[in-house]
Amino acid sequence: MTIALLLVQLAFGDDPPVRSPTSTSAVLLPDRAEYQRLSEEIEKLVTKNAWVGVENAYLALLATLVQPTAPDHLSGAHAARALGDVLSARTRLIAANALREDRAVLDWLFDIDSNYNRVYLACDPNTRTLDAVAMPFDPNQKRAVEFAQAGIAASGLFDGFLPAGDYQFGDMRIKVEPRVQSVSIDVRSIAWMRELERRAKKEEKHKDK
């Protein structure tokens, strides 16, 4: 799915799939009662700064197929920022602003684009680490670095935003600069790529059963 399509879906929602009367597949309909419950839960969790809970509830809210409101997306953006996921925060801010233009949201987007850039890093698991030459003092930027480090440590993959600065990716020095070309480094081995392909095929067969 392209980022553009994702933004459209987040901002405006998808129409429920239309099935023919003779189709044996279940018709997916918006679950408005569950949406309302989750929306209220998000509001309560936000007041407690329980951002992991907000993130989980926001993702569950999207699955109800009810079009989220601008406040829903904004709460999701705050949760993503608290967890260090700047890419998700930015995507949700754009979705919120598409529904209701907000100066504070635009300022937040400007701040991201002025201090971060998109970075894609991929390696075989447990072969490289990501280190900031100088860890940012800003707590949000620090969480963004830690989020990227966790992705590399867990799966050897990170696709998101990092704050401007110098980084060490294994034996490679990386410089992240705002408003210039994004960084993309893929040093995965052929053997690991084949293993990923095998896993994907296995998962696809499992879904078809």
N, C-alpha and C positions, 0 to 999 in steps of 0.2 A: 504494500500500500504506500502510495506516495505521501509526502508530508502535506502537500496541498490538499489531497483528498481527505486526509485525516483532519485537517483544520476545518474543512467544510462539514464533515460529519460531526465534529465536536460542537461547532457553532450552531448548526441548523438541524442536526439530527437526521437520521435516515427514515424514510417512509418504511413502515412494516412490510416485509416481503409479501407479495400477493401470490397466493396459491390458487391453482385451478380447483374447481369443486371436486374433480375426480382425483386430485392428488392425495396420496396417502401420507404425505409429510405434514407434520403439525404446523399450524399457522402461528407465527410469532407475533404476539400482540403486546403493546405497551402495558406494563404492570404499574398502573398509577398509584395503587395503594402502597406498594413497596417503595416506589419513588418518594412518596410523601413521608414514609417512615424514615427512609435514609436521609432525606433532606433535613428533617428535624434532628436526626442523630448527628449529622454533620454540624449543625448549628451549636448543639450542646458540646460537642468535642472541641470545636474551635475555641469556645470560651475557656476550656481547660488546657489549651495548647497541647492537646493530645494528637499530635500530627500523624503518627503512624495510624491511629484509628481513623482520622480524617481521610488519609490516603486510601485506606481499605474501603471505607464507606463511599468515597467518591467513585472508585472503580466499580463498585457494586451498583451504584446509582446509574452509571453509564450503561450497565447491562440490562437495566429495566426497559430500555428503548424509549423512555420518555425524554423529550428534549430538555436538556439541562438549562437552567437559567444562568444569567451572568454571575450572580452571587455564588451559584454552585461551582462554576469554573474558577472563580476567584478564590474560593476556599480551597479548591484543588491545587491552585497555583501556590498558595501559602504553604500547603502541606508538602508539595514537591520541593519548594525552596528549603524548608526546614530539614528535609531528608538529603539535600544536596543535589537533587535532580533538576538542574537548570533547564535542560531541554524540555522536560515535561512542564515545568513552570512557565516557560516561554510559550509553549503551544497552548496552554490553558488560558494565559493572558490574552493571546490573540483571539481565542474563541470567545472569551468574555467581552472583549472590546467590540467584536463583530456584532454582538447582541445589544450592547449598550456602551456607547463611547464614554470613556472615563479618563480624565486628565491624569489621575494617579496611576492608572494602568499604563497609559502611554509613557509616563515618566519612568515607570518600572521597566518597561520594554527598552526604553532608551538607555537605561542604566546597564541592562544586560548586554545590549549591542555595543556599548562603549567600553565595557570592561571584560568581556568574555569573547571566545570564538569557538566555533564547532570543531571538535576533534574526534577522529576515528582511529582507534588503536586496536590491533588484533595480533595475538601471538598464540603459540601452543600453551596450554595451561601449565603453570608452575615453572615457566622458563624465563620470565621477565617480571620486573616490578616497575611501578611508576612512582617517581619521587619528584617532589618540587624542590628546586634548588634553594628557594626561599619560600617557606610556607606563608601564605597570606595572613595578615593580622585580622582582616575582616572576617567575622564568624561565618557569614554566608559563603564567602569565597573559600574559606577553609573547609567547610562541609562539602563544597563542590569537588575539591581536590580529593577528599576522603572518599566520596562516592565513586569517583573514577578509580581510585586505588582499590576499592572493594571489588569493583567489576573485573579489573585485571586479575586480582588475586583469586576470585571465584571461578572465572571462566576464560580468562585471557582475552576478554573483549570489553571495550568501552566505546560507546557512540553517544556523545553528548557535548556539553559545553564545559570548558575549563577557563578559569580566570587568566588574564594576561600574565606572562612570566616564563621562566625557563624551567624545563622539566628534563628528567633523565628517564628514558624508557629502555631499560636494559643498558646496552652499550651505546645507545643513540641519544643525542642531545636534541631536544625539541624546544622551539621558541613559539609561544602562542601570542599573537598580536590581534587586537580588535580590528574589525573592519578591513581585514585583508583576507587573502585566500585561506581557507580552512586547512587544517592539518589532517592528513590521512596516511597511516602507516600500517601495512599488513605484512607481517613476517611469519605467517602460519606455514607450517610445513605441508608438503603434499600428503603425507601420511595422515596428519590431523584433519585436513580438508576431506579426505576420503572417509575418515571416521565420522565426521559431522554429516556427510552425505548419507552414510549408512544409518545413522541414528534418525535422520529426517525421514528416510524411507520406512523405517520400522515404525515410527510414530504415525505416519500417514496410514500404514496398513492397519494399525491399532484403531484409528479413528473410523475406518471404513467398516469395521466389524460391528 
